[in-house]
Amino acid sequence: MKYIDKLGIVLQSLEEMKADNVSYFDVKKITTITDFMIIASGRSETHTKAIARNLIDFCKKNKLMAMSIEGEDSGEWVCIDFVDIVVHIMMPKIRDFYSIEDLWDISTSQNSN
């Protein structure tokens, strides 16, 4: 499956679950960890968990398997690694505090909202 197809599947799931402030970044030139990083926010810990669970299930149905899932129990920050796409689903206060976009100094952002 091409990376653009994988990206589309992930973004579709986030949109369906009404994730807030969804941004995605092509990070191929600045890291070997992954090709794309997606950051999204949930409105509550319950919403964040639901976004993550739906994303995992939706991707599985579309033959895109997560290699690892971290933080699903707390719901403050869930990180899902699909190898060439890493998804961070965060509560707004956690997202503001860690400011991943600034940490990576990502200037080529794409917003889907």
PyMOL commands that set and color helices and strands:
alter all, ss='L'
color gray80, all
select helices_A, chain A and resi 3-16+45-61+92-98+100-103
alter helices_A, ss='H'
color red, helices_A
select strands_A, chain A and resi 20-26+36-41+68-70+77-81+85-90+110-111
alter strands_A, ss='S'
color yellow, strands_A
deselect
rebuild
show_as cartoon
